[in-house]
Amino acid sequence: METNFFQALFDLQVQGDINITIRFSNENKLWVTVLLNNPACGDDAQKIVPPMNLKGTAAELDEGFFASISAPLQTTSQIFVNMESYMKQQEEAALQSKMEKNKTVKAVKEKSEKENKFDAALKKADELEAEGKHREAWMKVPEPGEYPEQADMLRQRRESLSAKFAPSLFNI
């Protein structure tokens, strides 16, 4: 006896495991249950896909078995492959989202630290100016190049402090 059963299974080109259960009934008929399982698919939704149940005589199943299972098995296999691909892309997106969030948090933190440093320097310059220590206050005013958005204000502040310096013999 020569059959092409396994060649026909191979020709289906599905990804995963095909589980076939055959049960004999009292009416000279066979019950055949076909279930596709893809262990590579990490989504538990594949477990709710029901098996295909076929009932018929041996001759009927010989004639129509592969015609009945080929399209549903191929569709189910493709769904499982797509589910796994979707799960991987979702994980990758979550990781990238965390990375982007970390970059944003880091940038905000750096900006916040820079602003705090700027505010602290101006506050110290104000205190020194109030004490009459104009040269020391001038030294505490941040460099205009470090804060380009505040450069004009910083230059004006330094000029106003320079005007209050005690006269020097060298500045004639």
DSSP file (Angstrom, degrees, kcal/mol; ACC not computed):
  #  RESIDUE AA STRUCTURE BP1 BP2  ACC     N-H-->O    O-->H-N    N-H-->O    O-->H-N    TCO  KAPPA ALPHA  PHI   PSI    X-CA   Y-CA   Z-CA
    1    1 A M              0   0    0      0, 0.0     2,-0.5     0, 0.0     0, 0.0   0.000 360.0 360.0 360.0 127.2    0.0    0.0    0.0
    2    2 A E        +     0   0    0      2,-0.0     2,-0.3     0, 0.0     0, 0.0  -0.964 360.0 171.9-119.4 127.0    1.4    3.3   -1.1
    3    3 A T        -     0   0    0     -2,-0.5     3,-0.1     1,-0.0     4,-0.1  -0.870  32.7-149.1-128.8 163.9    0.1    6.6    0.2
    4    4 A N     >  +     0   0    0     -2,-0.3     4,-2.5     1,-0.1     5,-0.2  -0.029  57.8 123.9-118.4  28.8    1.1   10.2    0.0
    5    5 A F  H  > S+     0   0    0      1,-0.2     4,-2.0     2,-0.2     5,-0.1   0.927  76.8  41.6 -56.9 -51.8   -0.3   11.2    3.4
    6    6 A F  H  > S+     0   0    0      1,-0.2     4,-2.6     2,-0.2    -1,-0.2   0.848 113.1  53.4 -71.1 -33.0    2.9   12.6    4.8
    7    7 A Q  H  > S+     0   0    0      2,-0.2     4,-2.3     1,-0.2    -1,-0.2   0.901 108.9  50.3 -65.5 -38.9    3.9   14.4    1.6
    8    8 A A  H  X S+     0   0    0     -4,-2.5     4,-0.6     2,-0.2    -2,-0.2   0.890 110.5  49.5 -65.8 -38.7    0.5   16.1    1.6
    9    9 A L  H >< S+     0   0    0     -4,-2.0     3,-1.0     1,-0.2     4,-0.4   0.927 111.5  49.3 -62.7 -44.8    1.0   17.2    5.2
   10   10 A F  H >< S+     0   0    0     -4,-2.6     3,-1.5     1,-0.3    -2,-0.2   0.885 104.3  59.4 -61.9 -39.1    4.5   18.5    4.3
   11   11 A D  H 3< S+     0   0    0     -4,-2.3    -1,-0.3     1,-0.3    -2,-0.2   0.671  88.1  74.0 -66.3 -17.1    3.0   20.4    1.3
   12   12 A L  T << S-     0   0    0     -3,-1.0    -1,-0.3    -4,-0.6    -2,-0.2   0.804  85.8-155.6 -66.0 -27.5    0.7   22.4    3.7
   13   13 A Q    <   +     0   0    0     -3,-1.5     2,-0.3    -4,-0.4    -3,-0.1   0.910  30.0 160.4  52.8  51.1    3.8   24.3    4.8
   14   14 A V        -     0   0    0     -5,-0.3     2,-0.6     2,-0.1    -1,-0.2  -0.748  39.1-127.2-100.2 151.7    2.4   25.4    8.1
   15   15 A Q  S    S+     0   0    0     -2,-0.3     2,-0.3    59,-0.1    65,-0.1  -0.869  72.4  28.3 -99.4 125.0    4.6   26.5   11.0
   16   16 A G  S    S-     0   0    0     -2,-0.6     2,-0.4    22,-0.1    22,-0.3  -0.798  97.2 -45.1 126.1-169.2    4.0   24.6   14.2
   17   17 A D  E     -A   37   0A   0     20,-4.4    20,-2.7    -2,-0.3     2,-0.6  -0.853  40.5-149.1-105.2 133.3    2.8   21.2   15.3
   18   18 A I  E     -A   36   0A   0     -2,-0.4     2,-0.6    18,-0.2    18,-0.2  -0.907  11.8-163.1-102.3 118.2   -0.1   19.4   13.8
   19   19 A N  E     -A   35   0A   0     16,-3.4    16,-2.6    -2,-0.6     2,-0.5  -0.898   7.0-172.4-102.6 121.6   -1.9   17.2   16.3
   20   20 A I  E     -A   34   0A   0     -2,-0.6     2,-0.5    14,-0.2    14,-0.2  -0.963   3.5-173.5-118.3 125.8   -4.2   14.6   14.7
   21   21 A T  E     -A   33   0A   0     12,-2.6    12,-2.9    -2,-0.5     2,-0.5  -0.970   4.7-164.2-118.9 131.4   -6.5   12.4   16.8
   22   22 A I  E     -A   32   0A   0     -2,-0.5     2,-0.4    10,-0.2    10,-0.2  -0.963   7.7-178.6-119.3 128.3   -8.5    9.7   15.2
   23   23 A R  E     -A   31   0A   0      8,-2.9     8,-3.3    -2,-0.5     2,-0.4  -0.984  20.5-135.4-127.7 137.0  -11.4    8.0   17.0
   24   24 A F  E     -A   30   0A   0     -2,-0.4     6,-0.2     6,-0.2     2,-0.2  -0.741  20.0-156.0 -91.8 135.8  -13.6    5.2   15.7
   25   25 A S    >   -     0   0    0      4,-2.7     3,-0.8    -2,-0.4     4,-0.2  -0.564  28.6-110.4-104.1 172.7  -17.3    5.5   16.2
   26   26 A N  T 3  S+     0   0    0      1,-0.2     4,-0.1    -2,-0.2    -1,-0.1   0.613 109.5  68.5 -75.9 -12.3  -20.0    2.7   16.3
   27   27 A E  T 3  S-     0   0    0      2,-0.1    -1,-0.2     1,-0.0     3,-0.1   0.053 119.2 -99.4 -98.5  25.9  -21.4    3.7   12.9
   28   28 A N  S <  S+     0   0    0     -3,-0.8    30,-0.4     1,-0.3     2,-0.3   0.825  89.7 120.0  58.1  32.8  -18.4    2.6   10.8
   29   29 A K        -     0   0    0     -4,-0.2    -4,-2.7    28,-0.1     2,-0.4  -0.829  57.4-132.1-122.5 163.8  -17.3    6.2   10.8
   30   30 A L  E     -AB  24  56A   0     26,-3.2    26,-1.9    -2,-0.3     2,-0.6  -0.916   3.9-149.7-116.3 141.7  -14.2    8.0   11.9
   31   31 A W  E     -AB  23  55A   0     -8,-3.3    -8,-2.9    -2,-0.4     2,-0.5  -0.960  19.2-171.0-105.1 124.1  -13.9   11.2   14.0
   32   32 A V  E     -AB  22  54A   0     22,-3.2    22,-3.1    -2,-0.6     2,-0.5  -0.973   5.0-167.4-120.4 125.2  -10.7   13.1   13.1
   33   33 A T  E     -AB  21  53A   0    -12,-2.9   -12,-2.6    -2,-0.5     2,-0.5  -0.947   2.9-168.8-112.8 128.9   -9.6   16.1   15.2
   34   34 A V  E     +AB  20  52A   0     18,-2.7    18,-3.0    -2,-0.5     2,-0.4  -0.974   7.6 177.3-121.5 125.6   -6.9   18.3   13.8
   35   35 A L  E     -A   19   0A   0    -16,-2.6   -16,-3.4    -2,-0.5     2,-0.5  -0.994  16.9-150.0-131.3 131.9   -5.3   21.0   16.0
   36   36 A L  E     -A   18   0A   0     -2,-0.4     2,-0.4   -18,-0.2   -18,-0.2  -0.866  16.4-179.2-100.8 131.8   -2.4   23.3   15.1
   37   37 A N  E     -A   17   0A   0    -20,-2.7   -20,-4.4    -2,-0.5    -2,-0.0  -0.999  11.7-165.4-130.9 130.9   -0.1   24.4   17.9
   38   38 A N    >   -     0   0    0     -2,-0.4     3,-1.7   -22,-0.3   -22,-0.1  -0.893   3.0-171.0-117.8 101.1    2.8   26.8   17.4
   39   39 A P  T 3  S+     0   0    0      0, 0.0    -1,-0.1     0, 0.0   -23,-0.0   0.730  84.6  65.3 -63.8 -20.1    5.2   26.7   20.4
   40   40 A A  T 3  S+     0   0    0      2,-0.0     2,-0.6     0, 0.0   -24,-0.0   0.701  82.4  90.1 -74.1 -18.2    7.1   29.7   19.0
   41   41 A C    <   -     0   0    0     -3,-1.7    -3,-0.1     1,-0.1    40,-0.1  -0.702  59.2-168.1 -83.4 119.1    4.0   31.9   19.5
   42   42 A G        +     0   0    0     -2,-0.6     2,-0.5     3,-0.0    -1,-0.1   0.486  55.5 103.4 -85.5  -2.8    4.1   33.5   22.9
   43   43 A D    >   -     0   0    0     37,-0.2     3,-1.4     1,-0.1     4,-0.2  -0.693  62.7-150.6 -86.3 126.4    0.5   34.7   22.8
   44   44 A D  G >  S+     0   0    0     -2,-0.5     3,-1.8     1,-0.3     4,-0.3   0.590  84.5  86.7 -70.3  -9.2   -1.9   32.6   24.9
   45   45 A A  G >  S+     0   0    0      1,-0.3     3,-1.5     2,-0.2     4,-0.3   0.766  74.1  71.0 -62.7 -23.7   -4.7   33.5   22.5
   46   46 A Q  G X  S+     0   0    0     -3,-1.4     3,-1.0     1,-0.3    -1,-0.3   0.762  86.7  66.6 -64.2 -21.4   -3.6   30.6   20.3
   47   47 A K  G <  S+     0   0    0     -3,-1.8    -1,-0.3     1,-0.2    -2,-0.2   0.693  93.4  58.2 -73.6 -17.4   -5.0   28.3   23.0
   48   48 A I  G <  S+     0   0    0     -3,-1.5    -1,-0.2    -4,-0.3    -2,-0.2   0.523  77.1 106.3 -90.9  -3.7   -8.6   29.5   22.3
   49   49 A V  S <  S-     0   0    0     -3,-1.0   -13,-0.1    -4,-0.3    -3,-0.0  -0.647  72.4-133.0 -73.8 120.7   -8.5   28.4   18.6
   50   50 A P        -     0   0    0      0, 0.0     2,-0.1     0, 0.0    -2,-0.1  -0.331  17.7-106.7 -75.6 157.1  -10.7   25.3   18.5
   51   51 A P        -     0   0    0      0, 0.0     2,-0.5     0, 0.0   -16,-0.2  -0.382  33.3-108.5 -74.8 160.4   -9.6   22.1   16.7
   52   52 A M  E     -B   34   0A   0    -18,-3.0   -18,-2.7    -2,-0.1     2,-0.5  -0.779  31.8-156.6 -88.8 133.7  -11.1   21.1   13.4
   53   53 A N  E     -B   33   0A   0     -2,-0.5     2,-0.4   -20,-0.2   -20,-0.2  -0.953  11.5-177.2-115.4 125.2  -13.4   18.1   13.7
   54   54 A L  E     -B   32   0A   0    -22,-3.1   -22,-3.2    -2,-0.5     2,-0.4  -0.950   3.1-171.4-121.1 141.9  -14.2   15.9   10.7
   55   55 A K  E     +B   31   0A   0     -2,-0.4     2,-0.3   -24,-0.2   -24,-0.2  -0.999  29.5 105.3-134.4 132.5  -16.5   13.0   10.6
   56   56 A G  E     -B   30   0A   0    -26,-1.9   -26,-3.2    -2,-0.4     2,-0.1  -0.979  64.8 -67.3 177.8 176.1  -16.9   10.5    7.8
   57   57 A T     >  -     0   0    0     -2,-0.3     4,-2.5   -28,-0.2     5,-0.2  -0.322  54.5-102.8 -75.0 167.6  -16.3    7.1    6.5
   58   58 A A  H  > S+     0   0    0    -30,-0.4     4,-2.4     1,-0.2     5,-0.2   0.902 124.3  50.0 -59.5 -40.9  -12.7    6.1    5.7
   59   59 A A  H  > S+     0   0    0      2,-0.2     4,-1.9     1,-0.2    -1,-0.2   0.908 110.4  49.5 -65.7 -42.0  -13.4    6.6    2.0
   60   60 A E  H  > S+     0   0    0      1,-0.2     4,-2.4     2,-0.2    -2,-0.2   0.913 113.2  46.3 -63.7 -42.4  -14.9   10.0    2.5
   61   61 A L  H  X S+     0   0    0     -4,-2.5     4,-2.2     2,-0.2     5,-0.3   0.883 109.6  54.3 -69.3 -37.6  -12.0   11.1    4.6
   62   62 A D  H  < S+     0   0    0     -4,-2.4     4,-0.3    -5,-0.2    -1,-0.2   0.905 114.5  42.6 -58.7 -39.7   -9.5    9.7    2.1
   63   63 A E  H  < S+     0   0    0     -4,-1.9    -2,-0.2    -5,-0.2    -1,-0.2   0.883 130.9  18.0 -76.7 -39.4  -11.2   11.8   -0.6
   64   64 A G  H  X S+     0   0    0     -4,-2.4     4,-1.9    -5,-0.1    -2,-0.2   0.368  89.7 101.6-120.4   6.3  -11.7   15.1    1.2
   65   65 A F  H  X S+     0   0    0     -4,-2.2     4,-1.7     1,-0.2     3,-0.2   0.959  90.7  37.1 -59.7 -56.0   -9.4   15.2    4.3
   66   66 A F  H  > S+     0   0    0     -5,-0.3     4,-2.0    -4,-0.3    -1,-0.2   0.834 114.7  55.4 -70.6 -31.1   -6.7   17.5    2.9
   67   67 A A  H  4 S+     0   0    0      1,-0.2     4,-0.5     2,-0.2    -1,-0.2   0.856 111.2  46.9 -65.6 -32.8   -9.1   19.6    0.9
   68   68 A S  H  < S+     0   0    0     -4,-1.9    -2,-0.2    -3,-0.2    -1,-0.2   0.823 120.9  33.6 -78.3 -32.2  -11.0   20.3    4.2
   69   69 A I  H  X S+     0   0    0     -4,-1.7     4,-2.4    -5,-0.2     5,-0.3   0.695  97.4  79.0-100.0 -18.9   -8.0   21.1    6.4
   70   70 A S  H  X S+     0   0    0     -4,-2.0     4,-2.3    -5,-0.2     5,-0.2   0.939  97.2  40.5 -62.2 -52.7   -5.5   22.9    4.1
   71   71 A A  H  > S+     0   0    0     -4,-0.5     4,-2.4     1,-0.2     5,-0.2   0.938 118.0  46.5 -64.4 -47.6   -7.0   26.4    4.0
   72   72 A P  H  > S+     0   0    0      0, 0.0     4,-2.6     0, 0.0     5,-0.2   0.908 114.1  48.7 -62.2 -39.6   -7.9   26.5    7.7
   73   73 A L  H  X S+     0   0    0     -4,-2.4     4,-2.7     2,-0.2    -2,-0.2   0.920 112.5  47.5 -65.6 -42.6   -4.5   25.2    8.8
   74   74 A Q  H  X S+     0   0    0     -4,-2.3     4,-2.1    -5,-0.3    -1,-0.2   0.906 113.9  47.6 -65.6 -40.5   -2.6   27.7    6.6
   75   75 A T  H  X S+     0   0    0     -4,-2.4     4,-2.2    -5,-0.2    -2,-0.2   0.932 113.7  47.2 -64.3 -45.8   -4.8   30.6    7.8
   76   76 A T  H  X S+     0   0    0     -4,-2.6     4,-2.4    -5,-0.2    -2,-0.2   0.906 110.8  52.2 -63.1 -42.2   -4.3   29.6   11.4
   77   77 A S  H  X S+     0   0    0     -4,-2.7     4,-2.3     1,-0.2    -1,-0.2   0.918 109.9  48.7 -60.0 -43.9   -0.6   29.1   11.0
   78   78 A Q  H  X S+     0   0    0     -4,-2.1     4,-2.5     1,-0.2    -1,-0.2   0.881 109.4  52.8 -65.2 -37.9   -0.3   32.6    9.5
   79   79 A I  H  X S+     0   0    0     -4,-2.2     4,-2.5     2,-0.2    -1,-0.2   0.931 109.8  48.3 -61.9 -45.2   -2.3   34.1   12.4
   80   80 A F  H  X S+     0   0    0     -4,-2.4     4,-2.2     2,-0.2    -2,-0.2   0.902 111.7  49.3 -63.3 -40.9    0.0   32.5   14.9
   81   81 A V  H  X S+     0   0    0     -4,-2.3     4,-2.4     1,-0.2    -1,-0.2   0.919 112.3  48.3 -63.5 -43.2    3.1   33.8   13.1
   82   82 A N  H  X S+     0   0    0     -4,-2.5     4,-2.8     2,-0.2    -2,-0.2   0.876 108.7  54.4 -65.1 -36.8    1.6   37.3   12.9
   83   83 A M  H  X S+     0   0    0     -4,-2.5     4,-2.5     2,-0.2    -1,-0.2   0.929 110.1  46.3 -61.8 -44.6    0.7   37.1   16.7
   84   84 A E  H  X S+     0   0    0     -4,-2.2     4,-2.3     2,-0.2    -2,-0.2   0.916 113.0  49.2 -65.3 -42.8    4.3   36.2   17.5
   85   85 A S  H  X S+     0   0    0     -4,-2.4     4,-2.4     1,-0.2    -1,-0.2   0.918 111.5  49.7 -61.7 -43.0    5.6   39.0   15.2
   86   86 A Y  H  X S+     0   0    0     -4,-2.8     4,-2.5     1,-0.2    -2,-0.2   0.913 109.1  51.9 -61.8 -43.6    3.2   41.5   16.8
   87   87 A M  H  X S+     0   0    0     -4,-2.5     4,-2.2     1,-0.2    -1,-0.2   0.911 110.8  47.9 -61.2 -42.7    4.3   40.4   20.3
   88   88 A K  H  X S+     0   0    0     -4,-2.3     4,-2.4     1,-0.2    -1,-0.2   0.914 112.8  48.0 -65.0 -42.8    8.0   41.0   19.5
   89   89 A Q  H  X S+     0   0    0     -4,-2.4     4,-2.5     1,-0.2    -1,-0.2   0.874 110.3  52.6 -65.6 -36.5    7.2   44.4   17.9
   90   90 A Q  H  X S+     0   0    0     -4,-2.5     4,-2.2     2,-0.2    -2,-0.2   0.915 110.0  47.6 -65.2 -43.1    5.2   45.4   21.0
   91   91 A E  H  X S+     0   0    0     -4,-2.2     4,-2.3     2,-0.2    -2,-0.2   0.912 112.5  49.7 -63.1 -42.5    8.1   44.4   23.3
   92   92 A E  H  X S+     0   0    0     -4,-2.4     4,-2.6     1,-0.2    -2,-0.2   0.903 110.3  50.2 -63.8 -41.2   10.5   46.4   21.1
   93   93 A A  H  X S+     0   0    0     -4,-2.5     4,-2.5     2,-0.2    -1,-0.2   0.898 109.7  51.0 -64.1 -39.9    8.2   49.4   21.1
   94   94 A A  H  X S+     0   0    0     -4,-2.2     4,-2.2     2,-0.2    -2,-0.2   0.912 111.1  48.2 -64.2 -41.6    7.9   49.3   24.9
   95   95 A L  H  X S+     0   0    0     -4,-2.3     4,-2.4     2,-0.2    -2,-0.2   0.928 113.0  47.3 -64.0 -44.4   11.7   49.1   25.3
   96   96 A Q  H  X S+     0   0    0     -4,-2.6     4,-2.9     1,-0.2     5,-0.2   0.882 109.9  53.7 -65.2 -36.5   12.2   52.0   22.9
   97   97 A S  H  X S+     0   0    0     -4,-2.5     4,-2.6     2,-0.2    -1,-0.2   0.919 109.5  47.7 -63.1 -42.7    9.5   54.0   24.7
   98   98 A K  H  X S+     0   0    0     -4,-2.2     4,-2.6     2,-0.2    -2,-0.2   0.895 112.3  50.2 -63.9 -39.5   11.4   53.4   28.0
   99   99 A M  H  X S+     0   0    0     -4,-2.4     4,-2.3     2,-0.2    -2,-0.2   0.926 112.2  46.5 -65.1 -43.7   14.6   54.5   26.3
  100  100 A E  H  X S+     0   0    0     -4,-2.9     4,-2.6     2,-0.2    -2,-0.2   0.900 112.1  51.1 -64.6 -40.0   13.0   57.6   24.9
  101  101 A K  H  X S+     0   0    0     -4,-2.6     4,-2.9     1,-0.2     5,-0.2   0.920 110.1  49.5 -63.2 -42.8   11.4   58.4   28.3
  102  102 A N  H  X S+     0   0    0     -4,-2.6     4,-2.5     2,-0.2    -2,-0.2   0.894 110.7  50.3 -62.9 -39.4   14.8   58.0   30.0
  103  103 A K  H  X S+     0   0    0     -4,-2.3     4,-2.6     2,-0.2    -2,-0.2   0.923 112.7  46.7 -63.5 -43.6   16.4   60.3   27.4
  104  104 A T  H  X S+     0   0    0     -4,-2.6     4,-2.6     2,-0.2     5,-0.2   0.924 113.1  48.2 -64.7 -45.3   13.7   62.9   28.0
  105  105 A V  H  X S+     0   0    0     -4,-2.9     4,-2.5     1,-0.2    -1,-0.2   0.909 112.7  49.4 -62.0 -41.6   14.0   62.6   31.8
  106  106 A K  H  X S+     0   0    0     -4,-2.5     4,-2.7    -5,-0.2    -2,-0.2   0.916 111.3  48.6 -64.5 -43.4   17.7   62.9   31.6
  107  107 A A  H  X S+     0   0    0     -4,-2.6     4,-2.5     2,-0.2    -2,-0.2   0.912 113.1  47.5 -63.6 -42.5   17.5   66.0   29.3
  108  108 A V  H  X S+     0   0    0     -4,-2.6     4,-2.7     2,-0.2    -1,-0.2   0.901 112.6  49.9 -64.5 -40.4   15.0   67.7   31.7
  109  109 A K  H  X S+     0   0    0     -4,-2.5     4,-2.6    -5,-0.2    -2,-0.2   0.920 111.6  47.7 -65.1 -43.8   17.2   66.8   34.6
  110  110 A E  H  X S+     0   0    0     -4,-2.7     4,-2.4     2,-0.2    -2,-0.2   0.916 113.7  47.6 -63.1 -42.9   20.3   68.3   33.0
  111  111 A K  H  X S+     0   0    0     -4,-2.5     4,-2.7     2,-0.2    -2,-0.2   0.915 111.9  50.5 -63.8 -42.1   18.4   71.4   32.0
  112  112 A S  H  X S+     0   0    0     -4,-2.7     4,-2.6     2,-0.2    -2,-0.2   0.912 110.7  48.8 -62.6 -43.2   17.0   71.7   35.5
  113  113 A E  H  X S+     0   0    0     -4,-2.6     4,-2.4     2,-0.2    -1,-0.2   0.906 111.9  49.4 -63.0 -41.5   20.5   71.3   37.0
  114  114 A K  H  X S+     0   0    0     -4,-2.4     4,-2.3     2,-0.2    -2,-0.2   0.912 112.0  48.0 -64.6 -42.9   21.9   73.9   34.6
  115  115 A E  H  X S+     0   0    0     -4,-2.7     4,-2.9     2,-0.2    -2,-0.2   0.899 111.2  50.8 -64.8 -40.2   19.0   76.3   35.5
  116  116 A N  H  X S+     0   0    0     -4,-2.6     4,-2.5     2,-0.2    -2,-0.2   0.910 110.5  48.9 -63.3 -41.6   19.6   75.7   39.2
  117  117 A K  H  X S+     0   0    0     -4,-2.4     4,-2.2     2,-0.2    -2,-0.2   0.914 112.4  49.0 -62.9 -43.0   23.3   76.5   38.8
  118  118 A F  H  X S+     0   0    0     -4,-2.3     4,-2.2     2,-0.2    -2,-0.2   0.938 113.0  46.3 -61.2 -49.5   22.5   79.7   36.9
  119  119 A D  H  X S+     0   0    0     -4,-2.9     4,-2.3     1,-0.2    -2,-0.2   0.894 112.0  51.1 -62.7 -40.8   20.0   80.8   39.5
  120  120 A A  H  X S+     0   0    0     -4,-2.5     4,-2.3    -5,-0.2    -1,-0.2   0.897 109.7  50.2 -64.6 -40.1   22.4   80.0   42.4
  121  121 A A  H  X S+     0   0    0     -4,-2.2     4,-2.2     2,-0.2    -2,-0.2   0.917 112.1  46.9 -65.3 -43.1   25.2   82.0   40.7
  122  122 A L  H  X S+     0   0    0     -4,-2.2     4,-2.4     2,-0.2    -2,-0.2   0.892 111.7  51.4 -65.9 -38.5   22.9   85.1   40.2
  123  123 A K  H  X S+     0   0    0     -4,-2.3     4,-2.2     2,-0.2    -2,-0.2   0.921 110.7  48.0 -63.9 -43.1   21.7   84.9   43.8
  124  124 A K  H  X S+     0   0    0     -4,-2.3     4,-2.5     1,-0.2    -2,-0.2   0.896 110.6  51.9 -64.2 -39.8   25.2   84.8   45.1
  125  125 A A  H  X S+     0   0    0     -4,-2.2     4,-2.3     1,-0.2    -2,-0.2   0.900 109.0  50.9 -63.2 -40.4   26.2   87.7   42.8
  126  126 A D  H  X S+     0   0    0     -4,-2.4     4,-2.3     2,-0.2    -2,-0.2   0.914 110.4  49.2 -61.9 -43.3   23.2   89.7   44.2
  127  127 A E  H  X S+     0   0    0     -4,-2.2     4,-1.4     1,-0.2    -2,-0.2   0.928 112.5  46.7 -63.0 -45.2   24.3   88.9   47.8
  128  128 A L  H  <>S+     0   0    0     -4,-2.5     5,-2.7     1,-0.2     4,-0.4   0.882 111.5  51.7 -65.8 -37.4   27.9   90.0   47.1
  129  129 A E  H ><5S+     0   0    0     -4,-2.3     3,-1.4     1,-0.2    -1,-0.2   0.908 106.9  53.4 -64.9 -40.6   26.7   93.2   45.4
  130  130 A A  H 3<5S+     0   0    0     -4,-2.3    -1,-0.2     1,-0.3    -2,-0.2   0.818 107.6  51.8 -63.3 -30.0   24.5   94.0   48.4
  131  131 A E  T 3<5S-     0   0    0     -4,-1.4    -1,-0.3    -5,-0.2    -2,-0.2   0.516 120.9-110.9 -82.9  -5.1   27.5   93.7   50.6
  132  132 A G  T < 5S+     0   0    0     -3,-1.4     2,-1.3    -4,-0.4    -3,-0.2   0.608  78.4 131.8  86.2  12.4   29.4   96.1   48.3
  133  133 A K     >< +     0   0    0     -5,-2.7     4,-2.2     1,-0.2     5,-0.2  -0.623  22.1 162.0 -96.7  74.4   31.8   93.4   47.0
  134  134 A H  H  >  +     0   0    0     -2,-1.3     4,-2.6     1,-0.2    -1,-0.2   0.863  68.9  51.7 -68.4 -38.9   31.3   94.3   43.3
  135  135 A R  H  > S+     0   0    0     -3,-0.2     4,-1.8     2,-0.2    -1,-0.2   0.929 113.0  45.4 -64.6 -43.9   34.4   92.5   42.0
  136  136 A E  H  > S+     0   0    0      2,-0.2     4,-1.4     1,-0.2    -2,-0.2   0.886 112.9  51.1 -66.1 -38.0   33.5   89.3   43.7
  137  137 A A  H  X S+     0   0    0     -4,-2.2     4,-1.1     1,-0.2     3,-0.3   0.911 107.5  53.3 -63.5 -42.0   29.9   89.7   42.5
  138  138 A W  H  < S+     0   0    0     -4,-2.6     3,-0.4     1,-0.2    -1,-0.2   0.890 107.7  51.7 -59.1 -39.8   31.2   90.2   38.9
  139  139 A M  H  < S+     0   0    0     -4,-1.8    -1,-0.2     1,-0.2    -2,-0.2   0.804 107.2  53.2 -67.7 -29.9   33.2   87.0   39.2
  140  140 A K  H  < S+     0   0    0     -4,-1.4    -1,-0.2    -3,-0.3    -2,-0.2   0.687  82.1 101.1 -81.8 -18.8   30.0   85.1   40.3
  141  141 A V  S  < S-     0   0    0     -4,-1.1   -19,-0.1    -3,-0.4   -23,-0.0  -0.531  85.3-110.3 -66.1 127.3   27.9   86.2   37.3
  142  142 A P        -     0   0    0      0, 0.0    -1,-0.1     0, 0.0    -2,-0.1  -0.151  35.1 -93.4 -60.0 153.6   27.9   83.2   34.9
  143  143 A E    >>  -     0   0    0      1,-0.1     3,-1.1    -3,-0.1     4,-0.8  -0.468  27.9-133.4 -65.3 134.0   29.8   83.4   31.6
  144  144 A P  T 34 S+     0   0    0      0, 0.0     3,-0.5     0, 0.0     6,-0.2   0.813 104.2  62.2 -60.3 -29.7   27.5   84.6   28.8
  145  145 A G  T 34 S+     0   0    0      1,-0.2     6,-0.1     6,-0.1    -2,-0.0   0.779  98.6  55.4 -67.4 -26.3   28.8   81.9   26.5
  146  146 A E  T <4 S+     0   0    0     -3,-1.1    -1,-0.2     1,-0.3    -3,-0.0   0.760 117.6  34.2 -76.6 -25.0   27.5   79.2   28.9
  147  147 A Y    ><  +     0   0    0     -4,-0.8     3,-1.6    -3,-0.5     4,-0.3  -0.676  67.9 172.6-130.3  76.4   24.0   80.5   28.7
  148  148 A P  G >  S+     0   0    0      0, 0.0     3,-0.9     0, 0.0     4,-0.3   0.799  78.6  58.4 -59.3 -30.7   23.5   81.9   25.2
  149  149 A E  G 3  S+     0   0    0      1,-0.2     4,-0.1     2,-0.1     3,-0.1   0.730 116.2  35.3 -72.0 -19.2   19.7   82.6   25.8
  150  150 A Q  G <> S+     0   0    0     -3,-1.6     4,-2.3    -6,-0.2    -1,-0.2   0.208  84.9 113.8-113.0  12.2   20.7   84.8   28.7
  151  151 A A  H <> S+     0   0    0     -3,-0.9     4,-2.4    -4,-0.3     5,-0.2   0.882  75.5  48.8 -57.6 -46.3   23.9   86.3   27.2
  152  152 A D  H  > S+     0   0    0     -4,-0.3     4,-2.3     1,-0.2    -1,-0.2   0.924 112.7  47.8 -61.9 -44.9   22.6   89.9   26.8
  153  153 A M  H  > S+     0   0    0      1,-0.2     4,-2.2     2,-0.2    -1,-0.2   0.899 112.2  49.9 -63.1 -40.7   21.3   90.0   30.3
  154  154 A L  H  X S+     0   0    0     -4,-2.3     4,-2.2     2,-0.2    -1,-0.2   0.891 110.3  49.9 -67.2 -39.4   24.6   88.6   31.7
  155  155 A R  H  X S+     0   0    0     -4,-2.4     4,-2.5     2,-0.2    -2,-0.2   0.926 111.8  48.2 -63.4 -44.7   26.7   91.1   29.8
  156  156 A Q  H  X S+     0   0    0     -4,-2.3     4,-2.5     1,-0.2    -2,-0.2   0.896 110.7  51.8 -62.6 -39.5   24.6   94.0   31.0
  157  157 A R  H  X S+     0   0    0     -4,-2.2     4,-1.9    -5,-0.2    -1,-0.2   0.918 110.9  46.9 -64.1 -43.1   24.9   92.7   34.6
  158  158 A R  H  X S+     0   0    0     -4,-2.2     4,-2.6     2,-0.2    -2,-0.2   0.894 111.6  51.4 -65.8 -40.0   28.7   92.5   34.3
  159  159 A E  H  X S+     0   0    0     -4,-2.5     4,-1.9     2,-0.2    -2,-0.2   0.915 109.3  49.9 -63.7 -42.1   28.9   96.0   32.9
  160  160 A S  H  X S+     0   0    0     -4,-2.5     4,-0.5     1,-0.2    -1,-0.2   0.879 113.1  46.7 -65.6 -35.7   26.8   97.4   35.7
  161  161 A L  H >< S+     0   0    0     -4,-1.9     3,-0.9    -5,-0.2     4,-0.3   0.884 109.2  54.6 -71.4 -37.9   29.0   95.7   38.2
  162  162 A S  H >< S+     0   0    0     -4,-2.6     3,-1.4     1,-0.3    -2,-0.2   0.865 101.7  58.7 -61.9 -36.2   32.1   96.9   36.5
  163  163 A A  H 3< S+     0   0    0     -4,-1.9    -1,-0.3     1,-0.3    -2,-0.2   0.747 103.4  53.6 -65.8 -22.1   30.9  100.5   36.7
  164  164 A K  T << S+     0   0    0     -3,-0.9    -1,-0.3    -4,-0.5    -2,-0.2   0.453  81.7 116.9 -93.4  -1.6   30.8  100.1   40.5
  165  165 A F  S <  S-     0   0    0     -3,-1.4     3,-0.1    -4,-0.3   -32,-0.0  -0.294  78.7 -98.6 -62.3 151.7   34.4   99.0   40.8
  166  166 A A        -     0   0    0      1,-0.1    -1,-0.1     0, 0.0    -2,-0.1  -0.470  53.8 -89.6 -65.9 143.4   36.7  101.3   42.8
  167  167 A P        -     0   0    0      0, 0.0     2,-0.3     0, 0.0    -1,-0.1  -0.223  45.8-155.4 -58.2 145.4   38.8  103.4   40.5
  168  168 A S    >   -     0   0    0      3,-0.2     3,-0.7    -3,-0.1    -3,-0.0  -0.911  23.0-131.3-122.8 150.0   42.0  101.9   39.4
  169  169 A L  T 3  S+     0   0    0     -2,-0.3     3,-0.2     1,-0.2    -1,-0.1   0.748 108.4  55.6 -68.8 -22.9   45.2  103.6   38.2
  170  170 A F  T 3  S+     0   0    0      1,-0.2     2,-0.7     2,-0.1    -1,-0.2   0.583  93.0  70.2 -89.9 -10.0   45.4  101.3   35.3
  171  171 A N    <         0   0    0     -3,-0.7    -3,-0.2     1,-0.2    -1,-0.2  -0.540 360.0 360.0-104.6  64.5   41.8  102.0   33.9
  172  172 A I              0   0    0     -2,-0.7    -1,-0.2    -3,-0.2    -2,-0.1   0.416 360.0 360.0-100.2 360.0   42.4  105.5   32.6
